[in-house]
Amino acid sequence: MKIVKYIALIVLIVFVWTVTVYFGSVSGLLLKPITSGNTSTSFIEATKAKLESEFIGNLALVLFEDGEISKDFYYSIDQPIDEHTIFQMASVSKWVTAWGIMGLVQEGKLNIDDPVEHYLSRWHLPDSEFNNNEVTVRNLLSHTSGLIDGLGYAGFISKDSVQTLEESLTKATDAYYTEGVTIVGYKPNSQYKYSGGGYTLLQLITEEVSGQSFNEYMTEAVFKPLKMDQTSYNWSDTSSLHLAKFYKSDSSIAPHYKYASLASSSLYTNIADFSLFLKANFTDNDVLTKKIINIMNDIHTPNGYTMHGLGPMIFAKNGSGDMIIGHDGVSLDAINNAARINLKTKDGIVVFGNGNWGFASKIADEWSFWKIGIANNTVMISNMKRLIILLILGYLIILISSIYILRKKQKRMKG
């Protein structure tokens, strides 16, 4: 009986140690940041070290401290790139699109809590078992509309094959992983579900309300006031500029795809211009008031794991007032971009890349942990070897201690 109790105690200790390591990793206490240094230079050097183990075609990275650029870094396997090299943004486009939408709200041309059907004439949400009149502009911006499209746009190689907005909303032929149908499939405002179709619908609403094409409106309302002179949602507007080559993850060259859903996927910009957009989120600007920006950056999703504002994702929030917002973008041919800013400190990071599905997002996640100590799955995975070693060392100590104590007791019994 004593041996059984002793074994049960060992099992309990092993369980407690396993749980301790788990919660220590989730809380970040047992994780190691990308660098032990506290300077932008040390972070850049750590990023360079990670580049050695993964394929990247092009990479542009800039760090902000207290609202100003503190360090930048550029990498390419072919032609040199710099702050003026144009990248395609994928879903980072949505964050910028939201600024255009909120500009219409600020002008009184849109009410974010009105049913979207109030603003539509060219296309309407298809009938479903749910009430389409419960879908609002706020819902579309925060991915709480009840839309179940899950888009995801692959884009079109030829501009002649690009669908109209109405065709894309009815059934996007460039959808991947989904059927591409923009339809309400659950009760609006009841849960979060990412919807590319929701932002395509916002593009249509923008055109209906402004009377302009989407890109014309965004140029006049957002890009020109922020002096983003080399930014456009139309590929043709930037084709004469220094475009970064697109690479697939197998290192082959990929084409620049064209999109029906400009608002969701098609922003073209560079580090110089996007840095101006990032700074506008925490400084006075000629597009949106601080009141409107604060509304956008608040949490607009029901209680749950995912937090989302009106445009930006909310990646991390703690009890000290730190709040990191931004957006990521990924495309079928291994484009990956990421942007993060801490609204409290005005620190930030922008990473544009291609040739890798996740490098930019991983570096941005590492930056968040490095800055405020809040870890996610990416940081835990990068620390996996360290965590496994900690577990094994703990198990070995428990095993050796148990054997030592057991032998000591046996000696006493024999004595």
PAKEBA-382292 format. One record per residue (C-alpha): x negated, y, z negated; residue number from 1. Coordinates in steps of 0.05 Angstrom, whole numbers. Example, Ala and Ser with C-alpha at 12.3 -4.5 7.8 and 13.67 -1.06 7.14 Angstrom:
> px; py; pz; i
> -246; -90; -156; 1
> -273; -21; -143; 2
END
This chain:
> px; py; pz; i
> 0; 0; 0; 1
> -57; 47; -16; 2
> -88; 35; 53; 3
> -21; 50; 87; 4
> -14; 115; 48; 5
> -86; 134; 65; 6
> -74; 121; 140; 7
> -9; 162; 137; 8
> -48; 219; 104; 9
> -101; 217; 160; 10
> -46; 218; 213; 11
> -15; 278; 178; 12
> -81; 315; 177; 13
> -92; 300; 251; 14
> -22; 327; 266; 15
> -34; 390; 225; 16
> -100; 403; 261; 17
> -68; 393; 329; 18
> -11; 441; 312; 19
> -62; 491; 284; 20
> -101; 491; 349; 21
> -37; 498; 389; 22
> -11; 558; 351; 23
> -81; 587; 347; 24
> -84; 585; 424; 25
> -14; 612; 434; 26
> -28; 670; 386; 27
> -95; 682; 419; 28
> -135; 674; 354; 29
> -175; 614; 379; 30
> -183; 640; 451; 31
> -244; 675; 479; 32
> -235; 736; 524; 33
> -268; 740; 592; 34
> -324; 781; 561; 35
> -348; 797; 491; 36
> -367; 867; 513; 37
> -320; 926; 506; 38
> -338; 966; 568; 39
> -311; 967; 639; 40
> -380; 946; 663; 41
> -379; 883; 621; 42
> -310; 865; 649; 43
> -333; 875; 720; 44
> -394; 831; 708; 45
> -349; 776; 679; 46
> -305; 781; 741; 47
> -365; 774; 786; 48
> -385; 710; 748; 49
> -315; 681; 761; 50
> -321; 698; 835; 51
> -379; 649; 840; 52
> -333; 590; 826; 53
> -274; 608; 871; 54
> -265; 627; 944; 55
> -243; 699; 956; 56
> -242; 731; 1025; 57
> -235; 804; 1002; 58
> -228; 834; 933; 59
> -218; 906; 911; 60
> -215; 921; 836; 61
> -208; 986; 797; 62
> -204; 996; 721; 63
> -171; 1055; 686; 64
> -187; 1083; 617; 65
> -145; 1138; 587; 66
> -112; 1152; 653; 67
> -175; 1159; 694; 68
> -214; 1110; 738; 69
> -273; 1083; 698; 70
> -302; 1030; 744; 71
> -290; 999; 812; 72
> -316; 937; 848; 73
> -310; 912; 920; 74
> -327; 845; 949; 75
> -321; 814; 1019; 76
> -348; 753; 1055; 77
> -349; 791; 1121; 78
> -340; 865; 1134; 79
> -353; 914; 1077; 80
> -291; 943; 1043; 81
> -281; 1003; 999; 82
> -227; 1045; 965; 83
> -197; 1063; 1033; 84
> -190; 992; 1060; 85
> -116; 975; 1071; 86
> -86; 913; 1038; 87
> -16; 885; 1045; 88
> 18; 883; 977; 89
> 69; 827; 980; 90
> 116; 833; 919; 91
> 78; 892; 888; 92
> 120; 929; 940; 93
> 180; 921; 894; 94
> 150; 966; 840; 95
> 139; 1022; 890; 96
> 208; 1011; 921; 97
> 239; 1021; 852; 98
> 210; 1091; 850; 99
> 246; 1108; 914; 100
> 312; 1080; 886; 101
> 304; 1119; 821; 102
> 291; 1181; 862; 103
> 361; 1174; 891; 104
> 387; 1164; 820; 105
> 351; 1227; 797; 106
> 383; 1266; 854; 107
> 452; 1241; 834; 108
> 461; 1203; 899; 109
> 461; 1135; 864; 110
> 489; 1112; 797; 111
> 450; 1051; 773; 112
> 512; 1023; 739; 113
> 558; 1029; 798; 114
> 576; 965; 837; 115
> 529; 960; 896; 116
> 589; 949; 940; 117
> 607; 1023; 931; 118
> 546; 1040; 974; 119
> 551; 987; 1028; 120
> 584; 990; 1096; 121
> 536; 952; 1143; 122
> 536; 887; 1102; 123
> 572; 860; 1042; 124
> 557; 806; 991; 125
> 591; 741; 1012; 126
> 649; 715; 972; 127
> 632; 668; 915; 128
> 664; 643; 850; 129
> 636; 705; 815; 130
> 658; 778; 818; 131
> 613; 816; 867; 132
> 636; 882; 837; 133
> 597; 865; 774; 134
> 531; 869; 812; 135
> 500; 938; 800; 136
> 438; 974; 823; 137
> 409; 964; 754; 138
> 419; 889; 762; 139
> 383; 888; 829; 140
> 324; 927; 802; 141
> 316; 881; 741; 142
> 333; 814; 775; 143
> 395; 803; 733; 144
> 445; 808; 790; 145
> 466; 735; 793; 146
> 434; 728; 862; 147
> 405; 658; 872; 148
> 366; 668; 937; 149
> 298; 659; 904; 150
> 264; 695; 962; 151
> 201; 690; 977; 152
> 190; 718; 1048; 153
> 138; 686; 1094; 154
> 144; 741; 1146; 155
> 141; 738; 1222; 156
> 79; 735; 1266; 157
> 112; 773; 1324; 158
> 149; 838; 1312; 159
> 199; 816; 1365; 160
> 223; 759; 1321; 161
> 235; 803; 1259; 162
> 308; 799; 1237; 163
> 352; 858; 1224; 164
> 367; 874; 1151; 165
> 437; 847; 1158; 166
> 413; 782; 1190; 167
> 359; 773; 1136; 168
> 410; 783; 1080; 169
> 458; 733; 1111; 170
> 404; 680; 1121; 171
> 330; 697; 1121; 172
> 295; 654; 1173; 173
> 227; 670; 1142; 174
> 248; 643; 1074; 175
> 204; 590; 1042; 176
> 224; 542; 986; 177
> 296; 566; 990; 178
> 354; 569; 1039; 179
> 346; 645; 1044; 180
> 419; 661; 1031; 181
> 432; 724; 989; 182
> 494; 705; 948; 183
> 517; 711; 875; 184
> 510; 643; 841; 185
> 516; 660; 767; 186
> 550; 713; 725; 187
> 515; 780; 736; 188
> 476; 808; 678; 189
> 477; 742; 641; 190
> 405; 719; 656; 191
> 341; 735; 693; 192
> 327; 703; 761; 193
> 277; 732; 809; 194
> 309; 754; 874; 195
> 274; 779; 936; 196
> 342; 786; 968; 197
> 362; 836; 915; 198
> 307; 883; 937; 199
> 326; 873; 1010; 200
> 395; 895; 990; 201
> 364; 956; 955; 202
> 330; 972; 1021; 203
> 397; 972; 1056; 204
> 428; 1015; 1001; 205
> 370; 1065; 1009; 206
> 384; 1071; 1083; 207
> 459; 1077; 1073; 208
> 453; 1131; 1019; 209
> 395; 1172; 1048; 210
> 414; 1168; 1121; 211
> 342; 1152; 1139; 212
> 303; 1089; 1155; 213
> 274; 1058; 1092; 214
> 202; 1076; 1108; 215
> 220; 1147; 1129; 216
> 255; 1158; 1062; 217
> 199; 1127; 1021; 218
> 147; 1170; 1058; 219
> 184; 1234; 1045; 220
> 208; 1218; 974; 221
> 148; 1182; 945; 222
> 85; 1178; 988; 223
> 78; 1250; 1009; 224
> 92; 1280; 939; 225
> 41; 1232; 909; 226
> -8; 1246; 966; 227
> -10; 1172; 985; 228
> -28; 1191; 1056; 229
> -51; 1121; 1078; 230
> 9; 1082; 1052; 231
> 68; 1055; 1091; 232
> 118; 999; 1092; 233
> 108; 993; 1168; 234
> 47; 954; 1190; 235
> 42; 995; 1254; 236
> 29; 1059; 1214; 237
> -35; 1030; 1185; 238
> -60; 988; 1243; 239
> -108; 1042; 1264; 240
> -138; 1046; 1194; 241
> -189; 1000; 1162; 242
> -147; 938; 1149; 243
> -175; 883; 1107; 244
> -180; 816; 1142; 245
> -130; 766; 1116; 246
> -158; 699; 1094; 247
> -124; 634; 1077; 248
> -147; 592; 1018; 249
> -185; 547; 1067; 250
> -226; 608; 1089; 251
> -193; 612; 1158; 252
> -166; 678; 1184; 253
> -92; 693; 1175; 254
> -49; 742; 1215; 255
> -17; 804; 1187; 256
> 56; 784; 1182; 257
> 115; 831; 1195; 258
> 176; 833; 1151; 259
> 250; 849; 1155; 260
> 248; 860; 1080; 261
> 201; 919; 1076; 262
> 223; 937; 1005; 263
> 207; 869; 978; 264
> 143; 850; 1013; 265
> 114; 897; 1065; 266
> 78; 954; 1030; 267
> 9; 970; 1060; 268
> -37; 1013; 1017; 269
> -108; 1019; 991; 270
> -141; 1027; 923; 271
> -147; 1103; 931; 272
> -72; 1112; 944; 273
> -47; 1060; 896; 274
> -89; 1090; 840; 275
> -49; 1154; 850; 276
> 16; 1115; 842; 277
> -11; 1082; 779; 278
> -30; 1148; 749; 279
> 39; 1177; 765; 280
> 68; 1126; 716; 281
> 37; 1163; 657; 282
> 26; 1234; 682; 283
> 71; 1290; 707; 284
> 86; 1281; 781; 285
> 129; 1310; 836; 286
> 173; 1248; 845; 287
> 204; 1225; 779; 288
> 214; 1258; 711; 289
> 186; 1226; 648; 290
> 257; 1210; 626; 291
> 270; 1169; 689; 292
> 202; 1134; 685; 293
> 216; 1116; 612; 294
> 283; 1085; 632; 295
> 248; 1044; 686; 296
> 194; 1019; 638; 297
> 244; 996; 585; 298
> 267; 924; 580; 299
> 330; 912; 621; 300
> 335; 836; 617; 301
> 376; 794; 568; 302
> 338; 765; 509; 303
> 291; 712; 533; 304
> 220; 695; 553; 305
> 219; 740; 615; 306
> 220; 815; 606; 307
> 232; 861; 665; 308
> 243; 936; 673; 309
> 276; 972; 731; 310
> 221; 954; 780; 311
> 160; 936; 738; 312
> 150; 870; 703; 313
> 135; 876; 628; 314
> 76; 829; 615; 315
> 61; 842; 542; 316
> 86; 881; 482; 317
> 62; 881; 410; 318
> 79; 913; 343; 319
> 24; 965; 351; 320
> 59; 1001; 407; 321
> 19; 970; 464; 322
> 63; 954; 525; 323
> 33; 928; 589; 324
> 75; 935; 653; 325
> 60; 924; 726; 326
> 74; 875; 782; 327
> 41; 817; 819; 328
> 47; 797; 892; 329
> 33; 730; 926; 330
> 44; 711; 999; 331
> 45; 645; 1036; 332
> -24; 655; 1066; 333
> -60; 666; 1000; 334
> -52; 741; 990; 335
> -53; 757; 916; 336
> -49; 827; 885; 337
> -39; 849; 814; 338
> -31; 914; 775; 339
> -25; 926; 700; 340
> -22; 990; 657; 341
> -18; 998; 582; 342
> 33; 1054; 571; 343
> 4; 1069; 502; 344
> -69; 1077; 520; 345
> -63; 1094; 594; 346
> -113; 1039; 609; 347
> -101; 996; 671; 348
> -126; 949; 725; 349
> -111; 941; 799; 350
> -136; 879; 837; 351
> -124; 869; 911; 352
> -147; 803; 942; 353
> -137; 751; 995; 354
> -162; 680; 1007; 355
> -138; 657; 939; 356
> -68; 645; 912; 357
> -81; 667; 841; 358
> -149; 701; 829; 359
> -122; 773; 824; 360
> -67; 753; 776; 361
> -115; 713; 733; 362
> -163; 771; 727; 363
> -106; 818; 710; 364
> -81; 769; 656; 365
> -152; 764; 629; 366
> -154; 840; 626; 367
> -89; 842; 585; 368
> -117; 792; 535; 369
> -184; 829; 533; 370
> -149; 895; 518; 371
> -94; 876; 468; 372
> -104; 803; 451; 373
> -38; 776; 478; 374
> -50; 711; 516; 375
> -9; 676; 568; 376
> -15; 608; 602; 377
> -70; 634; 649; 378
> -115; 654; 592; 379
> -101; 589; 555; 380
> -118; 548; 617; 381
> -184; 586; 625; 382
> -199; 569; 552; 383
> -178; 496; 559; 384
> -248; 468; 555; 385
> -260; 507; 492; 386
> -194; 484; 461; 387
> -207; 411; 478; 388
> -276; 416; 445; 389
> -245; 447; 383; 390
> -193; 390; 380; 391
> -246; 336; 389; 392
> -292; 367; 337; 393
> -235; 370; 288; 394
> -216; 298; 301; 395
> -288; 276; 293; 396
> -294; 313; 227; 397
> -229; 281; 203; 398
> -253; 212; 225; 399
> -322; 217; 194; 400
> -294; 246; 130; 401
> -243; 190; 126; 402
> -295; 136; 137; 403
> -340; 167; 85; 404
> -285; 172; 32; 405
> -260; 102; 47; 406
> -330; 72; 39; 407
> -340; 111; -25; 408
> -276; 83; -53; 409
> -295; 12; -32; 410
> -361; 19; -69; 411
> -325; 42; -132; 412
> -277; -17; -127; 413
> -336; -66; -121; 414
> -371; -32; -179; 415
END
